[in-house]
Structure formats: C-alpha cells, structure tokens
Amino acid sequence: MKSHLPGAVGVSRLSVYDTGAPDGLHGGTPHMHLTCSEGYVVTAGAGRVQTLSGSGFREVELRPGTVAWFRPGTIHRLVNEGGLQIVVLMQNSGLPEAGDAVLTFPPAVLGDPSAYQAAATLPGGPDLAPALRRRDLAVTGFLAMREAAPAAFEDFCRAAAALVAPKLGDWRKRWEAGALDAALETGRQLDALEKSDLSHLAQGGISVLPGPTESGKHGMCGLLQTYLP
C-alpha cells in the first residue's frame, strides 16, 4: 500500500545560503515553479523573500513562526539576514525534483536549452562554488528582469514554458501516480463510507522517517535535508 506524505507533498529542511550575491544580498537562487505551489514555515533566523509575478515585485519579511506560500508563476528569491532556517512544503512531490523549477538566467542562456542545462546542472560533491556561480548567474538575470518588468517577466514565462515542454509527459505520469492518486484516495474513502464499507479503516497505521533521506545537498536556495517516503 502506498504511503504518501499527507497530500503527497514534499518536505525539506532548508538552511539558506549566507554568502553574498552580485547585489550584495546574501541568499538563494531566484527561480519559478511552473506547476507546483510552495510553502515556507520559518523555524529560525531572519530574512526576506523577494517575489516577482504578474502583479509585480514584492518583498516579505520572514521571522520564526511566519508561514508564507505562493502559487506557480511566482519567481522567488530568499534573502538571508542571519541564520535563516525554513521547513519547505512542496506541492506535487516528484515534479519539483523532475525539473519543475526554472532559474532566472539571462535571456541568452534561458533561450538555449543546452546552455541552460549546462548552467543549471551541478557536478555534485561538497564544493559549494558551483552552486554559488549558478546562484549569481540567476540573480543577474533576476535583477535585469525586475528592472524591465512586466515585459521581461512575460518573456521569461514564455521561455520557461518552452524549456520544460519536452518533460510534460513524464510530469503527468508522476502527478497521476502521486498527488492525483492521493487526492482520489479520499474520494474512494468517501465512497466506501457512504456504503458502510469500513475496510480502509483496518489499514491504518503510522509511517516514520527517523531522519532526512538526503542531507547536505546543495539546493537552489541553500543546504537541503530532504524527506522522501
């Protein structure tokens, strides 16, 4: 029997990068998710999240206890003002890992799938330098886009959609087996209860992950500890 996290979400603990970007701010890599909403639960430290969407630029303070979330189509960039730690909730677990996020590289890179792949892919290992180079290139594109919005934002959305188009068939299969199946399971349970069929209640139990499945991974916004059922 499948044991998704509730709602088939993804859960990670994030320690946001504390090194300086080209504009002097410390933090992560600006990017957009095309099909997945994302939520932050701030657990420690202080910072901000900068967003750019169809409604323009916005900056929101992050403090312990803050919960913030945003829909697909929101470019977001975390700024670390000291020890920023976040629990990240991702919709559609499996899709973000399959390339749902598009980084805000300059148009010349964004418009060339081979150049984008080369700039976005990290070699692995403990060296932080490649992740920071990727972050700085995306920040450069983000800053230029913010100045030229809304036209530049619309251009980015079109380029991002073109980049991910070859992946959509795989994404649909992942969604059907994950988030969609988890939602449909509730419908099956409601159908059973209406028929006084209690068989699914006999299948209850607890699933436990005693610690992160992956630790120390260089993510887009910082060091990740990821929980994968």
PLY file of the C-alpha trace (Angstrom):
ply
format ascii 1.0
element vertex 229
property float x
property float y
property float z
element edge 228
property int vertex1
property int vertex2
end_header
0.00 0.00 0.00
1.30 3.46 -0.92
2.25 5.75 1.94
2.46 9.31 0.62
3.15 12.18 2.95
-0.22 13.90 3.55
-1.48 15.32 0.27
1.59 13.86 -1.47
3.62 16.94 -0.56
7.39 17.12 -0.41
9.10 18.17 2.83
12.61 19.58 3.22
14.58 21.47 5.85
16.47 24.36 4.32
19.47 26.29 5.61
19.54 29.34 3.34
22.87 30.29 1.78
24.66 33.04 3.71
27.11 34.19 1.02
26.84 37.41 -0.96
25.29 37.62 -4.43
26.19 40.22 -7.11
23.91 42.84 -5.50
25.45 42.32 -2.05
22.48 40.45 -0.58
23.03 37.03 0.95
20.75 34.19 -0.01
19.46 31.79 -2.61
18.81 31.38 -6.31
15.72 33.07 -7.80
13.50 30.66 -9.72
9.92 29.90 -10.71
7.86 26.72 -10.38
5.55 26.09 -13.33
3.10 23.59 -11.80
3.76 23.46 -8.05
2.78 25.72 -5.17
5.40 26.10 -2.42
5.12 26.95 1.27
7.64 28.17 3.86
7.47 27.61 7.61
10.22 29.75 9.15
11.81 27.99 12.12
14.84 30.18 12.91
16.76 33.29 11.91
15.62 36.26 9.87
15.34 37.20 6.24
13.07 38.11 3.38
11.57 36.56 0.30
11.55 38.65 -2.85
8.88 37.75 -5.40
8.20 38.79 -8.96
4.92 37.80 -10.60
2.27 39.14 -12.92
1.29 41.55 -10.15
4.82 42.96 -9.88
7.66 42.90 -7.36
7.10 42.32 -3.65
9.29 41.77 -0.60
8.04 39.96 2.55
9.82 39.69 5.90
10.47 36.21 7.26
10.72 35.61 11.00
10.31 32.48 13.18
6.68 31.44 13.05
5.98 33.04 9.66
4.18 30.87 7.13
4.31 32.08 3.53
3.27 30.36 0.31
2.91 31.14 -3.35
1.40 29.70 -6.49
3.11 28.61 -9.72
4.21 31.59 -11.77
5.86 33.37 -8.84
9.59 33.99 -9.15
11.00 33.87 -5.63
14.37 34.62 -4.07
15.29 34.05 -0.43
17.42 36.67 1.31
19.25 35.56 4.47
19.71 38.24 7.13
21.09 35.83 9.71
20.65 32.11 10.37
17.53 31.72 8.21
16.11 28.19 8.56
12.93 27.05 6.83
10.79 23.94 6.52
9.73 23.83 2.87
6.48 22.21 1.73
6.24 21.45 -1.98
3.08 20.52 -3.83
3.18 17.53 -6.20
6.17 15.71 -4.72
8.18 14.32 -7.61
7.55 17.19 -10.03
9.95 19.74 -8.48
12.65 17.05 -8.49
11.90 16.40 -12.17
12.72 19.95 -13.25
9.56 21.94 -12.47
11.71 24.89 -11.34
13.22 27.22 -13.96
16.04 29.51 -12.87
16.12 33.17 -13.87
19.21 33.05 -16.04
19.77 35.88 -18.57
17.78 35.51 -21.82
20.76 34.29 -23.85
21.12 31.28 -21.54
17.40 30.76 -21.00
16.75 30.61 -24.74
19.33 27.89 -25.40
18.36 24.52 -23.87
21.94 23.22 -23.97
23.35 26.36 -22.37
20.60 26.33 -19.75
21.26 22.70 -18.86
24.98 23.33 -18.55
24.44 26.35 -16.29
21.75 24.71 -14.14
23.38 21.33 -13.51
25.70 20.98 -10.53
28.56 18.46 -10.57
27.76 17.07 -7.12
30.12 16.76 -4.21
30.76 19.06 -1.25
32.19 22.04 -3.19
29.80 24.98 -2.79
31.37 27.11 -5.54
29.33 25.70 -8.48
26.06 26.31 -6.62
27.07 29.90 -5.91
28.08 30.50 -9.53
24.67 29.21 -10.60
23.00 31.44 -7.99
24.91 34.53 -9.12
24.02 33.98 -12.79
20.33 33.66 -11.86
20.47 36.75 -9.64
21.95 38.72 -12.55
19.02 37.70 -14.74
16.52 38.37 -11.96
17.78 41.91 -11.33
17.60 42.77 -15.02
14.11 41.27 -15.29
12.88 43.23 -12.29
14.01 46.48 -13.91
12.37 45.64 -17.25
9.12 44.11 -15.92
6.40 43.44 -16.92
7.56 42.74 -20.47
10.69 40.89 -19.34
8.65 38.79 -16.91
6.29 37.76 -19.70
9.27 36.85 -21.91
10.68 34.73 -19.09
7.39 32.83 -18.71
7.33 32.01 -22.42
10.96 30.87 -22.41
10.43 28.76 -19.27
7.42 27.02 -20.79
9.40 26.22 -23.93
12.25 24.78 -21.84
10.05 22.33 -19.93
7.79 21.31 -22.83
9.69 18.04 -23.51
9.22 16.98 -19.86
5.44 17.35 -19.65
4.63 13.73 -20.48
6.85 12.48 -17.65
5.43 15.10 -15.27
1.89 13.95 -15.96
2.80 10.34 -15.09
4.44 11.46 -11.83
1.42 13.58 -10.92
-1.02 10.77 -11.68
0.93 8.31 -9.51
1.48 10.84 -6.69
-0.63 13.89 -5.93
-3.61 12.90 -8.07
-3.70 9.38 -6.61
-3.52 10.81 -3.07
-6.48 13.10 -3.77
-8.51 10.35 -5.41
-7.91 8.11 -2.40
-10.06 10.48 -0.33
-12.83 10.09 -2.88
-12.57 6.31 -2.66
-12.80 6.53 1.13
-15.88 8.75 0.94
-17.49 6.30 -1.48
-16.73 3.44 0.92
-18.19 5.25 3.93
-21.39 6.02 2.03
-21.73 2.24 1.52
-20.91 1.49 5.18
-17.70 -0.15 3.95
-15.12 0.34 6.71
-12.39 -1.82 5.23
-9.96 1.06 4.68
-10.03 1.83 8.42
-8.45 -1.56 9.07
-5.44 -0.43 7.03
-4.48 2.43 9.36
-1.05 2.78 10.87
1.91 5.09 11.20
4.82 5.65 8.84
8.04 7.13 10.20
11.13 8.69 8.70
13.57 8.92 11.64
15.73 11.42 9.79
16.27 13.05 6.40
16.60 10.75 3.40
19.15 13.13 1.87
21.35 15.59 3.77
23.78 18.30 2.76
22.55 18.59 -0.81
23.24 21.92 -2.49
19.79 23.12 -3.44
18.81 26.30 -5.25
18.31 28.27 -2.04
20.65 26.58 0.41
21.67 23.30 2.00
18.81 20.80 1.97
17.72 17.96 4.18
15.04 16.16 2.21
12.46 13.65 3.43
11.43 11.10 0.81
8.90 8.40 1.83
0 1
1 2
2 3
3 4
4 5
5 6
6 7
7 8
8 9
9 10
10 11
11 12
12 13
13 14
14 15
15 16
16 17
17 18
18 19
19 20
20 21
21 22
22 23
23 24
24 25
25 26
26 27
27 28
28 29
29 30
30 31
31 32
32 33
33 34
34 35
35 36
36 37
37 38
38 39
39 40
40 41
41 42
42 43
43 44
44 45
45 46
46 47
47 48
48 49
49 50
50 51
51 52
52 53
53 54
54 55
55 56
56 57
57 58
58 59
59 60
60 61
61 62
62 63
63 64
64 65
65 66
66 67
67 68
68 69
69 70
70 71
71 72
72 73
73 74
74 75
75 76
76 77
77 78
78 79
79 80
80 81
81 82
82 83
83 84
84 85
85 86
86 87
87 88
88 89
89 90
90 91
91 92
92 93
93 94
94 95
95 96
96 97
97 98
98 99
99 100
100 101
101 102
102 103
103 104
104 105
105 106
106 107
107 108
108 109
109 110
110 111
111 112
112 113
113 114
114 115
115 116
116 117
117 118
118 119
119 120
120 121
121 122
122 123
123 124
124 125
125 126
126 127
127 128
128 129
129 130
130 131
131 132
132 133
133 134
134 135
135 136
136 137
137 138
138 139
139 140
140 141
141 142
142 143
143 144
144 145
145 146
146 147
147 148
148 149
149 150
150 151
151 152
152 153
153 154
154 155
155 156
156 157
157 158
158 159
159 160
160 161
161 162
162 163
163 164
164 165
165 166
166 167
167 168
168 169
169 170
170 171
171 172
172 173
173 174
174 175
175 176
176 177
177 178
178 179
179 180
180 181
181 182
182 183
183 184
184 185
185 186
186 187
187 188
188 189
189 190
190 191
191 192
192 193
193 194
194 195
195 196
196 197
197 198
198 199
199 200
200 201
201 202
202 203
203 204
204 205
205 206
206 207
207 208
208 209
209 210
210 211
211 212
212 213
213 214
214 215
215 216
216 217
217 218
218 219
219 220
220 221
221 222
222 223
223 224
224 225
225 226
226 227
227 228
